[in-house]
Amino acid sequence: MIPVCPTCGSPGVPLLFGLPIREARLAAQDGKLALAGCLRPDVPPNWQCPQHHRWHYGSDSDLQAQILSILKVYGYDASDE
């Protein structure tokens, strides 16, 4: 399920913190992920809408699984790590 922004009602995309790998940059260019940079707040948001509103929704494990499935579409292979 894709959550909607509590501020504007737009659909959200997963928000990824940290230095992005190539596949994450490609997914962000296509609007499948949002890149948040390397500094994480104490209670980090995990979704972002096209208007750049950020919020927290759902469990971190569900979000990580969703991010991994997006990265795999762009060629990411976890066994390479």
PDB file with SEQRES, HELIX, SHEET and CRYST1 records, atoms N, CA, C and O in Angstrom:
SEQRES   1 A   81  MET ILE PRO VAL CYS PRO THR CYS GLY SER PRO GLY VAL          
SEQRES   2 A   81  PRO LEU LEU PHE GLY LEU PRO ILE ARG GLU ALA ARG LEU          
SEQRES   3 A   81  ALA ALA GLN ASP GLY LYS LEU ALA LEU ALA GLY CYS LEU          
SEQRES   4 A   81  ARG PRO ASP VAL PRO PRO ASN TRP GLN CYS PRO GLN HIS          
SEQRES   5 A   81  HIS ARG TRP HIS TYR GLY SER ASP SER ASP LEU GLN ALA          
SEQRES   6 A   81  GLN ILE LEU SER ILE LEU LYS VAL TYR GLY TYR ASP ALA          
SEQRES   7 A   81  SER ASP GLU                                                  
HELIX    1 AA1 ARG A   22  GLN A   29  1                                   8    
HELIX    2 AA2 ASP A   60  VAL A   73  1                                  14    
HELIX    3 AA3 ALA A   78  ASP A   80  5                                   3    
SHEET    1 AA1 3 ALA A  34  GLY A  37  0                                        
SHEET    2 AA1 3 VAL A  13  PHE A  17  1                                        
SHEET    3 AA1 3 TRP A  47  GLN A  48 -1                                        
CRYST1    1.000    1.000    1.000  90.00  90.00  90.00 P 1           1          
ATOM      1  N   MET A   1       0.832  -1.184   0.000  1.00  0.00           N  
ATOM      2  CA  MET A   1       0.000   0.000   0.000  1.00  0.00           C  
ATOM      3  C   MET A   1       0.881   1.254   0.000  1.00  0.00           C  
ATOM      4  O   MET A   1       1.865   1.336   0.735  1.00  0.00           O  
ATOM      5  N   ILE A   2       0.519   2.198  -0.814  1.00  0.00           N  
ATOM      6  CA  ILE A   2       1.241   3.460  -0.881  1.00  0.00           C  
ATOM      7  C   ILE A   2       0.467   4.483  -0.056  1.00  0.00           C  
ATOM      8  O   ILE A   2      -0.679   4.799  -0.377  1.00  0.00           O  
ATOM      9  N   PRO A   3       1.088   5.002   1.007  1.00  0.00           N  
ATOM     10  CA  PRO A   3       0.381   5.989   1.818  1.00  0.00           C  
ATOM     11  C   PRO A   3       0.260   7.334   1.104  1.00  0.00           C  
ATOM     12  O   PRO A   3       1.069   7.680   0.244  1.00  0.00           O  
ATOM     13  N   VAL A   4      -0.766   8.073   1.485  1.00  0.00           N  
ATOM     14  CA  VAL A   4      -0.937   9.412   0.929  1.00  0.00           C  
ATOM     15  C   VAL A   4      -0.457  10.439   1.941  1.00  0.00           C  
ATOM     16  O   VAL A   4      -0.485  10.205   3.150  1.00  0.00           O  
ATOM     17  N   CYS A   5      -0.022  11.568   1.431  1.00  0.00           N  
ATOM     18  CA  CYS A   5       0.513  12.644   2.254  1.00  0.00           C  
ATOM     19  C   CYS A   5      -0.582  13.186   3.173  1.00  0.00           C  
ATOM     20  O   CYS A   5      -1.668  13.528   2.704  1.00  0.00           O  
ATOM     21  N   PRO A   6      -0.308  13.267   4.470  1.00  0.00           N  
ATOM     22  CA  PRO A   6      -1.295  13.812   5.394  1.00  0.00           C  
ATOM     23  C   PRO A   6      -1.504  15.317   5.227  1.00  0.00           C  
ATOM     24  O   PRO A   6      -2.482  15.865   5.737  1.00  0.00           O  
ATOM     25  N   THR A   7      -0.594  15.988   4.518  1.00  0.00           N  
ATOM     26  CA  THR A   7      -0.705  17.431   4.306  1.00  0.00           C  
ATOM     27  C   THR A   7      -1.501  17.767   3.049  1.00  0.00           C  
ATOM     28  O   THR A   7      -2.393  18.615   3.081  1.00  0.00           O  
ATOM     29  N   CYS A   8      -1.173  17.093   1.934  1.00  0.00           N  
ATOM     30  CA  CYS A   8      -1.799  17.467   0.659  1.00  0.00           C  
ATOM     31  C   CYS A   8      -2.585  16.345  -0.015  1.00  0.00           C  
ATOM     32  O   CYS A   8      -3.312  16.599  -0.976  1.00  0.00           O  
ATOM     33  N   GLY A   9      -2.453  15.103   0.472  1.00  0.00           N  
ATOM     34  CA  GLY A   9      -3.200  13.994  -0.108  1.00  0.00           C  
ATOM     35  C   GLY A   9      -2.561  13.346  -1.321  1.00  0.00           C  
ATOM     36  O   GLY A   9      -3.157  12.448  -1.916  1.00  0.00           O  
ATOM     37  N   SER A  10      -1.358  13.777  -1.711  1.00  0.00           N  
ATOM     38  CA  SER A  10      -0.653  13.175  -2.849  1.00  0.00           C  
ATOM     39  C   SER A  10      -0.079  11.818  -2.443  1.00  0.00           C  
ATOM     40  O   SER A  10       0.211  11.600  -1.267  1.00  0.00           O  
ATOM     41  N   PRO A  11       0.086  10.907  -3.400  1.00  0.00           N  
ATOM     42  CA  PRO A  11       0.722   9.624  -3.069  1.00  0.00           C  
ATOM     43  C   PRO A  11       2.190   9.831  -2.715  1.00  0.00           C  
ATOM     44  O   PRO A  11       2.855  10.716  -3.254  1.00  0.00           O  
ATOM     45  N   GLY A  12       2.680   9.005  -1.808  1.00  0.00           N  
ATOM     46  CA  GLY A  12       4.063   9.114  -1.367  1.00  0.00           C  
ATOM     47  C   GLY A  12       4.973   8.107  -2.028  1.00  0.00           C  
ATOM     48  O   GLY A  12       4.526   7.135  -2.637  1.00  0.00           O  
ATOM     49  N   VAL A  13       6.271   8.364  -1.893  1.00  0.00           N  
ATOM     50  CA  VAL A  13       7.307   7.420  -2.311  1.00  0.00           C  
ATOM     51  C   VAL A  13       8.224   7.213  -1.107  1.00  0.00           C  
ATOM     52  O   VAL A  13       8.359   8.105  -0.270  1.00  0.00           O  
ATOM     53  N   PRO A  14       8.853   6.041  -1.016  1.00  0.00           N  
ATOM     54  CA  PRO A  14       9.761   5.802   0.102  1.00  0.00           C  
ATOM     55  C   PRO A  14      10.898   6.823   0.118  1.00  0.00           C  
ATOM     56  O   PRO A  14      11.408   7.232  -0.925  1.00  0.00           O  
ATOM     57  N   LEU A  15      11.272   7.216   1.315  1.00  0.00           N  
ATOM     58  CA  LEU A  15      12.343   8.188   1.529  1.00  0.00           C  
ATOM     59  C   LEU A  15      13.579   7.430   1.993  1.00  0.00           C  
ATOM     60  O   LEU A  15      13.528   6.681   2.968  1.00  0.00           O  
ATOM     61  N   LEU A  16      14.685   7.627   1.293  1.00  0.00           N  
ATOM     62  CA  LEU A  16      15.913   6.889   1.568  1.00  0.00           C  
ATOM     63  C   LEU A  16      16.986   7.830   2.086  1.00  0.00           C  
ATOM     64  O   LEU A  16      17.327   8.813   1.429  1.00  0.00           O  
ATOM     65  N   PHE A  17      17.520   7.528   3.268  1.00  0.00           N  
ATOM     66  CA  PHE A  17      18.622   8.297   3.859  1.00  0.00           C  
ATOM     67  C   PHE A  17      19.937   7.618   3.533  1.00  0.00           C  
ATOM     68  O   PHE A  17      19.973   6.408   3.310  1.00  0.00           O  
ATOM     69  N   GLY A  18      21.019   8.386   3.505  1.00  0.00           N  
ATOM     70  CA  GLY A  18      22.346   7.846   3.281  1.00  0.00           C  
ATOM     71  C   GLY A  18      22.861   8.171   1.895  1.00  0.00           C  
ATOM     72  O   GLY A  18      22.149   8.738   1.066  1.00  0.00           O  
ATOM     73  N   LEU A  19      24.104   7.803   1.657  1.00  0.00           N  
ATOM     74  CA  LEU A  19      24.720   8.014   0.358  1.00  0.00           C  
ATOM     75  C   LEU A  19      24.084   7.044  -0.631  1.00  0.00           C  
ATOM     76  O   LEU A  19      24.192   5.831  -0.449  1.00  0.00           O  
ATOM     77  N   PRO A  20      23.424   7.547  -1.675  1.00  0.00           N  
ATOM     78  CA  PRO A  20      22.687   6.643  -2.567  1.00  0.00           C  
ATOM     79  C   PRO A  20      23.601   5.887  -3.525  1.00  0.00           C  
ATOM     80  O   PRO A  20      24.571   6.428  -4.054  1.00  0.00           O  
ATOM     81  N   ILE A  21      23.263   4.639  -3.725  1.00  0.00           N  
ATOM     82  CA  ILE A  21      23.943   3.835  -4.737  1.00  0.00           C  
ATOM     83  C   ILE A  21      23.354   4.201  -6.111  1.00  0.00           C  
ATOM     84  O   ILE A  21      22.349   4.906  -6.197  1.00  0.00           O  
ATOM     85  N   ARG A  22      23.977   3.724  -7.146  1.00  0.00           N  
ATOM     86  CA  ARG A  22      23.560   4.035  -8.518  1.00  0.00           C  
ATOM     87  C   ARG A  22      22.077   3.720  -8.731  1.00  0.00           C  
ATOM     88  O   ARG A  22      21.344   4.544  -9.280  1.00  0.00           O  
ATOM     89  N   GLU A  23      21.635   2.547  -8.306  1.00  0.00           N  
ATOM     90  CA  GLU A  23      20.249   2.135  -8.508  1.00  0.00           C  
ATOM     91  C   GLU A  23      19.273   3.064  -7.787  1.00  0.00           C  
ATOM     92  O   GLU A  23      18.181   3.325  -8.293  1.00  0.00           O  
ATOM     93  N   ALA A  24      19.653   3.563  -6.617  1.00  0.00           N  
ATOM     94  CA  ALA A  24      18.793   4.494  -5.875  1.00  0.00           C  
ATOM     95  C   ALA A  24      18.699   5.829  -6.597  1.00  0.00           C  
ATOM     96  O   ALA A  24      17.630   6.438  -6.648  1.00  0.00           O  
ATOM     97  N   ARG A  25      19.812   6.285  -7.155  1.00  0.00           N  
ATOM     98  CA  ARG A  25      19.782   7.549  -7.914  1.00  0.00           C  
ATOM     99  C   ARG A  25      18.882   7.421  -9.138  1.00  0.00           C  
ATOM    100  O   ARG A  25      18.130   8.343  -9.454  1.00  0.00           O  
ATOM    101  N   LEU A  26      18.952   6.287  -9.829  1.00  0.00           N  
ATOM    102  CA  LEU A  26      18.096   6.066 -10.999  1.00  0.00           C  
ATOM    103  C   LEU A  26      16.627   6.021 -10.596  1.00  0.00           C  
ATOM    104  O   LEU A  26      15.777   6.612 -11.263  1.00  0.00           O  
ATOM    105  N   ALA A  27      16.328   5.317  -9.500  1.00  0.00           N  
ATOM    106  CA  ALA A  27      14.944   5.227  -9.027  1.00  0.00           C  
ATOM    107  C   ALA A  27      14.427   6.605  -8.618  1.00  0.00           C  
ATOM    108  O   ALA A  27      13.260   6.923  -8.848  1.00  0.00           O  
ATOM    109  N   ALA A  28      15.280   7.416  -8.019  1.00  0.00           N  
ATOM    110  CA  ALA A  28      14.881   8.769  -7.623  1.00  0.00           C  
ATOM    111  C   ALA A  28      14.616   9.633  -8.848  1.00  0.00           C  
ATOM    112  O   ALA A  28      13.673  10.425  -8.856  1.00  0.00           O  
ATOM    113  N   GLN A  29      15.432   9.490  -9.875  1.00  0.00           N  
ATOM    114  CA  GLN A  29      15.211  10.246 -11.116  1.00  0.00           C  
ATOM    115  C   GLN A  29      13.857   9.913 -11.733  1.00  0.00           C  
ATOM    116  O   GLN A  29      13.214  10.769 -12.341  1.00  0.00           O  
ATOM    117  N   ASP A  30      13.430   8.657 -11.569  1.00  0.00           N  
ATOM    118  CA  ASP A  30      12.144   8.214 -12.109  1.00  0.00           C  
ATOM    119  C   ASP A  30      10.980   8.458 -11.155  1.00  0.00           C  
ATOM    120  O   ASP A  30       9.836   8.146 -11.485  1.00  0.00           O  
ATOM    121  N   GLY A  31      11.262   9.014  -9.971  1.00  0.00           N  
ATOM    122  CA  GLY A  31      10.201   9.310  -9.016  1.00  0.00           C  
ATOM    123  C   GLY A  31       9.714   8.120  -8.214  1.00  0.00           C  
ATOM    124  O   GLY A  31       8.629   8.173  -7.635  1.00  0.00           O  
ATOM    125  N   LYS A  32      10.489   7.051  -8.166  1.00  0.00           N  
ATOM    126  CA  LYS A  32      10.102   5.846  -7.411  1.00  0.00           C  
ATOM    127  C   LYS A  32      10.583   5.894  -5.968  1.00  0.00           C  
ATOM    128  O   LYS A  32      10.020   5.227  -5.101  1.00  0.00           O  
ATOM    129  N   LEU A  33      11.631   6.691  -5.708  1.00  0.00           N  
ATOM    130  CA  LEU A  33      12.199   6.911  -4.373  1.00  0.00           C  
ATOM    131  C   LEU A  33      12.477   8.398  -4.223  1.00  0.00           C  
ATOM    132  O   LEU A  33      12.580   9.122  -5.213  1.00  0.00           O  
ATOM    133  N   ALA A  34      12.599   8.848  -2.983  1.00  0.00           N  
ATOM    134  CA  ALA A  34      13.074  10.200  -2.698  1.00  0.00           C  
ATOM    135  C   ALA A  34      14.356  10.061  -1.889  1.00  0.00           C  
ATOM    136  O   ALA A  34      14.432   9.230  -0.984  1.00  0.00           O  
ATOM    137  N   LEU A  35      15.352  10.860  -2.203  1.00  0.00           N  
ATOM    138  CA  LEU A  35      16.633  10.828  -1.500  1.00  0.00           C  
ATOM    139  C   LEU A  35      16.658  11.926  -0.449  1.00  0.00           C  
ATOM    140  O   LEU A  35      16.347  13.082  -0.733  1.00  0.00           O  
ATOM    141  N   ALA A  36      17.034  11.547   0.778  1.00  0.00           N  
ATOM    142  CA  ALA A  36      16.940  12.475   1.906  1.00  0.00           C  
ATOM    143  C   ALA A  36      18.278  12.979   2.415  1.00  0.00           C  
ATOM    144  O   ALA A  36      18.307  13.804   3.328  1.00  0.00           O  
ATOM    145  N   GLY A  37      19.378  12.514   1.860  1.00  0.00           N  
ATOM    146  CA  GLY A  37      20.674  12.945   2.357  1.00  0.00           C  
ATOM    147  C   GLY A  37      21.186  12.028   3.453  1.00  0.00           C  
ATOM    148  O   GLY A  37      20.597  10.984   3.736  1.00  0.00           O  
ATOM    149  N   CYS A  38      22.284  12.430   4.062  1.00  0.00           N  
ATOM    150  CA  CYS A  38      22.959  11.565   5.034  1.00  0.00           C  
ATOM    151  C   CYS A  38      22.597  11.840   6.488  1.00  0.00           C  
ATOM    152  O   CYS A  38      22.797  10.972   7.337  1.00  0.00           O  
ATOM    153  N   LEU A  39      22.077  13.009   6.795  1.00  0.00           N  
ATOM    154  CA  LEU A  39      21.748  13.346   8.179  1.00  0.00           C  
ATOM    155  C   LEU A  39      20.324  12.923   8.504  1.00  0.00           C  
ATOM    156  O   LEU A  39      19.362  13.418   7.917  1.00  0.00           O  
ATOM    157  N   ARG A  40      20.207  11.997   9.451  1.00  0.00           N  
ATOM    158  CA  ARG A  40      18.902  11.473   9.841  1.00  0.00           C  
ATOM    159  C   ARG A  40      18.461  12.105  11.151  1.00  0.00           C  
ATOM    160  O   ARG A  40      19.221  12.102  12.120  1.00  0.00           O  
ATOM    161  N   PRO A  41      17.236  12.653  11.201  1.00  0.00           N  
ATOM    162  CA  PRO A  41      16.734  13.165  12.474  1.00  0.00           C  
ATOM    163  C   PRO A  41      16.466  12.020  13.451  1.00  0.00           C  
ATOM    164  O   PRO A  41      16.452  10.855  13.055  1.00  0.00           O  
ATOM    165  N   ASP A  42      16.254  12.350  14.724  1.00  0.00           N  
ATOM    166  CA  ASP A  42      15.990  11.327  15.735  1.00  0.00           C  
ATOM    167  C   ASP A  42      14.787  10.467  15.379  1.00  0.00           C  
ATOM    168  O   ASP A  42      14.824   9.247  15.543  1.00  0.00           O  
ATOM    169  N   VAL A  43      13.735  11.085  14.900  1.00  0.00           N  
ATOM    170  CA  VAL A  43      12.549  10.354  14.437  1.00  0.00           C  
ATOM    171  C   VAL A  43      12.408  10.678  12.948  1.00  0.00           C  
ATOM    172  O   VAL A  43      11.720  11.627  12.573  1.00  0.00           O  
ATOM    173  N   PRO A  44      13.065   9.880  12.106  1.00  0.00           N  
ATOM    174  CA  PRO A  44      13.095  10.222  10.689  1.00  0.00           C  
ATOM    175  C   PRO A  44      11.773   9.930   9.987  1.00  0.00           C  
ATOM    176  O   PRO A  44      11.110   8.938  10.289  1.00  0.00           O  
ATOM    177  N   PRO A  45      11.396  10.790   9.055  1.00  0.00           N  
ATOM    178  CA  PRO A  45      10.261  10.461   8.195  1.00  0.00           C  
ATOM    179  C   PRO A  45      10.689   9.341   7.257  1.00  0.00           C  
ATOM    180  O   PRO A  45      11.885   9.121   7.061  1.00  0.00           O  
ATOM    181  N   ASN A  46       9.740   8.641   6.685  1.00  0.00           N  
ATOM    182  CA  ASN A  46      10.108   7.573   5.759  1.00  0.00           C  
ATOM    183  C   ASN A  46       9.336   7.629   4.441  1.00  0.00           C  
ATOM    184  O   ASN A  46       9.477   6.738   3.603  1.00  0.00           O  
ATOM    185  N   TRP A  47       8.525   8.666   4.253  1.00  0.00           N  
ATOM    186  CA  TRP A  47       7.798   8.863   3.002  1.00  0.00           C  
ATOM    187  C   TRP A  47       7.883  10.328   2.603  1.00  0.00           C  
ATOM    188  O   TRP A  47       8.044  11.210   3.447  1.00  0.00           O  
ATOM    189  N   GLN A  48       7.772  10.571   1.299  1.00  0.00           N  
ATOM    190  CA  GLN A  48       7.762  11.934   0.785  1.00  0.00           C  
ATOM    191  C   GLN A  48       6.806  12.005  -0.405  1.00  0.00           C  
ATOM    192  O   GLN A  48       6.716  11.064  -1.193  1.00  0.00           O  
ATOM    193  N   CYS A  49       6.100  13.115  -0.528  1.00  0.00           N  
ATOM    194  CA  CYS A  49       5.202  13.316  -1.667  1.00  0.00           C  
ATOM    195  C   CYS A  49       5.887  14.221  -2.700  1.00  0.00           C  
ATOM    196  O   CYS A  49       6.957  14.765  -2.424  1.00  0.00           O  
ATOM    197  N   PRO A  50       5.289  14.387  -3.880  1.00  0.00           N  
ATOM    198  CA  PRO A  50       5.894  15.245  -4.913  1.00  0.00           C  
ATOM    199  C   PRO A  50       6.075  16.701  -4.475  1.00  0.00           C  
ATOM    200  O   PRO A  50       6.908  17.411  -5.040  1.00  0.00           O  
ATOM    201  N   GLN A  51       5.310  17.156  -3.481  1.00  0.00           N  
ATOM    202  CA  GLN A  51       5.450  18.518  -2.974  1.00  0.00           C  
ATOM    203  C   GLN A  51       6.497  18.617  -1.859  1.00  0.00           C  
ATOM    204  O   GLN A  51       6.644  19.660  -1.223  1.00  0.00           O  
ATOM    205  N   HIS A  52       7.223  17.514  -1.633  1.00  0.00           N  
ATOM    206  CA  HIS A  52       8.319  17.430  -0.656  1.00  0.00           C  
ATOM    207  C   HIS A  52       7.861  17.461   0.803  1.00  0.00           C  
ATOM    208  O   HIS A  52       8.664  17.748   1.691  1.00  0.00           O  
ATOM    209  N   HIS A  53       6.585  17.171   1.063  1.00  0.00           N  
ATOM    210  CA  HIS A  53       6.154  16.970   2.450  1.00  0.00           C  
ATOM    211  C   HIS A  53       6.677  15.605   2.878  1.00  0.00           C  
ATOM    212  O   HIS A  53       6.685  14.661   2.088  1.00  0.00           O  
ATOM    213  N   ARG A  54       7.110  15.505   4.120  1.00  0.00           N  
ATOM    214  CA  ARG A  54       7.657  14.241   4.631  1.00  0.00           C  
ATOM    215  C   ARG A  54       6.902  13.819   5.878  1.00  0.00           C  
ATOM    216  O   ARG A  54       6.482  14.654   6.679  1.00  0.00           O  
ATOM    217  N   TRP A  55       6.734  12.508   6.034  1.00  0.00           N  
ATOM    218  CA  TRP A  55       6.030  11.971   7.191  1.00  0.00           C  
ATOM    219  C   TRP A  55       6.476  10.540   7.454  1.00  0.00           C  
ATOM    220  O   TRP A  55       7.140   9.916   6.627  1.00  0.00           O  
ATOM    221  N   HIS A  56       6.099  10.037   8.617  1.00  0.00           N  
ATOM    222  CA  HIS A  56       6.421   8.652   8.986  1.00  0.00           C  
ATOM    223  C   HIS A  56       5.153   7.827   8.903  1.00  0.00           C  
ATOM    224  O   HIS A  56       4.097   8.239   9.383  1.00  0.00           O  
ATOM    225  N   TYR A  57       5.268   6.641   8.279  1.00  0.00           N  
ATOM    226  CA  TYR A  57       4.120   5.758   8.138  1.00  0.00           C  
ATOM    227  C   TYR A  57       4.612   4.317   8.111  1.00  0.00           C  
ATOM    228  O   TYR A  57       5.595   4.012   7.436  1.00  0.00           O  
ATOM    229  N   GLY A  58       3.946   3.434   8.830  1.00  0.00           N  
ATOM    230  CA  GLY A  58       4.224   2.003   8.778  1.00  0.00           C  
ATOM    231  C   GLY A  58       5.506   1.597   9.471  1.00  0.00           C  
ATOM    232  O   GLY A  58       6.171   2.397  10.129  1.00  0.00           O  
ATOM    233  N   SER A  59       5.828   0.327   9.300  1.00  0.00           N  
ATOM    234  CA  SER A  59       7.005  -0.232   9.967  1.00  0.00           C  
ATOM    235  C   SER A  59       8.253  -0.059   9.098  1.00  0.00           C  
ATOM    236  O   SER A  59       8.178  -0.011   7.870  1.00  0.00           O  
ATOM    237  N   ASP A  60       9.381   0.030   9.763  1.00  0.00           N  
ATOM    238  CA  ASP A  60      10.651   0.168   9.048  1.00  0.00           C  
ATOM    239  C   ASP A  60      10.962  -1.077   8.222  1.00  0.00           C  
ATOM    240  O   ASP A  60      11.535  -0.972   7.137  1.00  0.00           O  
ATOM    241  N   SER A  61      10.589  -2.258   8.727  1.00  0.00           N  
ATOM    242  CA  SER A  61      10.879  -3.488   7.973  1.00  0.00           C  
ATOM    243  C   SER A  61      10.063  -3.544   6.682  1.00  0.00           C  
ATOM    244  O   SER A  61      10.573  -3.988   5.654  1.00  0.00           O  
ATOM    245  N   ASP A  62       8.806  -3.101   6.719  1.00  0.00           N  
ATOM    246  CA  ASP A  62       7.998  -3.055   5.492  1.00  0.00           C  
ATOM    247  C   ASP A  62       8.585  -2.057   4.501  1.00  0.00           C  
ATOM    248  O   ASP A  62       8.635  -2.318   3.298  1.00  0.00           O  
ATOM    249  N   LEU A  63       9.027  -0.920   5.013  1.00  0.00           N  
ATOM    250  CA  LEU A  63       9.618   0.101   4.149  1.00  0.00           C  
ATOM    251  C   LEU A  63      10.903  -0.418   3.503  1.00  0.00           C  
ATOM    252  O   LEU A  63      11.119  -0.221   2.307  1.00  0.00           O  
ATOM    253  N   GLN A  64      11.755  -1.079   4.289  1.00  0.00           N  
ATOM    254  CA  GLN A  64      13.005  -1.613   3.743  1.00  0.00           C  
ATOM    255  C   GLN A  64      12.731  -2.632   2.655  1.00  0.00           C  
ATOM    256  O   GLN A  64      13.432  -2.661   1.643  1.00  0.00           O  
ATOM    257  N   ALA A  65      11.717  -3.474   2.849  1.00  0.00           N  
ATOM    258  CA  ALA A  65      11.357  -4.462   1.830  1.00  0.00           C  
ATOM    259  C   ALA A  65      10.888  -3.764   0.555  1.00  0.00           C  
ATOM    260  O   ALA A  65      11.215  -4.201  -0.549  1.00  0.00           O  
ATOM    261  N   GLN A  66      10.135  -2.699   0.700  1.00  0.00           N  
ATOM    262  CA  GLN A  66       9.653  -1.958  -0.464  1.00  0.00           C  
ATOM    263  C   GLN A  66      10.814  -1.275  -1.194  1.00  0.00           C  
ATOM    264  O   GLN A  66      10.874  -1.301  -2.424  1.00  0.00           O  
ATOM    265  N   ILE A  67      11.722  -0.675  -0.450  1.00  0.00           N  
ATOM    266  CA  ILE A  67      12.888  -0.032  -1.069  1.00  0.00           C  
ATOM    267  C   ILE A  67      13.727  -1.074  -1.806  1.00  0.00           C  
ATOM    268  O   ILE A  67      14.171  -0.829  -2.927  1.00  0.00           O  
ATOM    269  N   LEU A  68      13.943  -2.215  -1.197  1.00  0.00           N  
ATOM    270  CA  LEU A  68      14.724  -3.280  -1.834  1.00  0.00           C  
ATOM    271  C   LEU A  68      14.066  -3.732  -3.132  1.00  0.00           C  
ATOM    272  O   LEU A  68      14.758  -3.948  -4.126  1.00  0.00           O  
ATOM    273  N   SER A  69      12.742  -3.879  -3.142  1.00  0.00           N  
ATOM    274  CA  SER A  69      12.066  -4.305  -4.366  1.00  0.00           C  
ATOM    275  C   SER A  69      12.188  -3.244  -5.457  1.00  0.00           C  
ATOM    276  O   SER A  69      12.297  -3.589  -6.634  1.00  0.00           O  
ATOM    277  N   ILE A  70      12.172  -1.965  -5.094  1.00  0.00           N  
ATOM    278  CA  ILE A  70      12.362  -0.894  -6.075  1.00  0.00           C  
ATOM    279  C   ILE A  70      13.779  -0.947  -6.631  1.00  0.00           C  
ATOM    280  O   ILE A  70      13.974  -0.853  -7.843  1.00  0.00           O  
ATOM    281  N   LEU A  71      14.772  -1.097  -5.754  1.00  0.00           N  
ATOM    282  CA  LEU A  71      16.166  -1.138  -6.201  1.00  0.00           C  
ATOM    283  C   LEU A  71      16.438  -2.323  -7.123  1.00  0.00           C  
ATOM    284  O   LEU A  71      17.232  -2.211  -8.057  1.00  0.00           O  
ATOM    285  N   LYS A  72      15.788  -3.451  -6.868  1.00  0.00           N  
ATOM    286  CA  LYS A  72      15.980  -4.631  -7.718  1.00  0.00           C  
ATOM    287  C   LYS A  72      15.500  -4.377  -9.146  1.00  0.00           C  
ATOM    288  O   LYS A  72      16.079  -4.898 -10.099  1.00  0.00           O  
ATOM    289  N   VAL A  73      14.451  -3.582  -9.294  1.00  0.00           N  
ATOM    290  CA  VAL A  73      13.965  -3.227 -10.626  1.00  0.00           C  
ATOM    291  C   VAL A  73      15.050  -2.486 -11.415  1.00  0.00           C  
ATOM    292  O   VAL A  73      15.115  -2.581 -12.640  1.00  0.00           O  
ATOM    293  N   TYR A  74      15.888  -1.756 -10.703  1.00  0.00           N  
ATOM    294  CA  TYR A  74      16.963  -0.981 -11.321  1.00  0.00           C  
ATOM    295  C   TYR A  74      18.292  -1.737 -11.363  1.00  0.00           C  
ATOM    296  O   TYR A  74      19.338  -1.147 -11.631  1.00  0.00           O  
ATOM    297  N   GLY A  75      18.246  -3.037 -11.097  1.00  0.00           N  
ATOM    298  CA  GLY A  75      19.425  -3.865 -11.250  1.00  0.00           C  
ATOM    299  C   GLY A  75      20.197  -4.179  -9.997  1.00  0.00           C  
ATOM    300  O   GLY A  75      21.246  -4.819 -10.069  1.00  0.00           O  
ATOM    301  N   TYR A  76      19.708  -3.743  -8.831  1.00  0.00           N  
ATOM    302  CA  TYR A  76      20.425  -4.015  -7.582  1.00  0.00           C  
ATOM    303  C   TYR A  76      20.383  -5.499  -7.251  1.00  0.00           C  
ATOM    304  O   TYR A  76      19.333  -6.133  -7.353  1.00  0.00           O  
ATOM    305  N   ASP A  77      21.513  -6.047  -6.860  1.00  0.00           N  
ATOM    306  CA  ASP A  77      21.621  -7.432  -6.438  1.00  0.00           C  
ATOM    307  C   ASP A  77      22.279  -7.470  -5.071  1.00  0.00           C  
ATOM    308  O   ASP A  77      23.471  -7.192  -4.942  1.00  0.00           O  
ATOM    309  N   ALA A  78      21.504  -7.814  -4.052  1.00  0.00           N  
ATOM    310  CA  ALA A  78      21.999  -7.804  -2.679  1.00  0.00           C  
ATOM    311  C   ALA A  78      23.171  -8.766  -2.480  1.00  0.00           C  
ATOM    312  O   ALA A  78      23.970  -8.580  -1.562  1.00  0.00           O  
ATOM    313  N   SER A  79      23.283  -9.783  -3.323  1.00  0.00           N  
ATOM    314  CA  SER A  79      24.392 -10.737  -3.155  1.00  0.00           C  
ATOM    315  C   SER A  79      25.729 -10.125  -3.543  1.00  0.00           C  
ATOM    316  O   SER A  79      26.778 -10.683  -3.219  1.00  0.00           O  
ATOM    317  N   ASP A  80      25.711  -8.972  -4.240  1.00  0.00           N  
ATOM    318  CA  ASP A  80      26.945  -8.291  -4.607  1.00  0.00           C  
ATOM    319  C   ASP A  80      27.585  -7.590  -3.413  1.00  0.00           C  
ATOM    320  O   ASP A  80      28.769  -7.257  -3.460  1.00  0.00           O  
ATOM    321  N   GLU A  81      26.840  -7.365  -2.369  1.00  0.00           N  
ATOM    322  CA  GLU A  81      27.328  -6.619  -1.195  1.00  0.00           C  
ATOM    323  C   GLU A  81      28.228  -7.465  -0.347  1.00  0.00           C  
ATOM    324  O   GLU A  81      28.727  -7.000   0.677  1.00  0.00           O  
TER     325      GLU A  81                                                      
END                                                                             
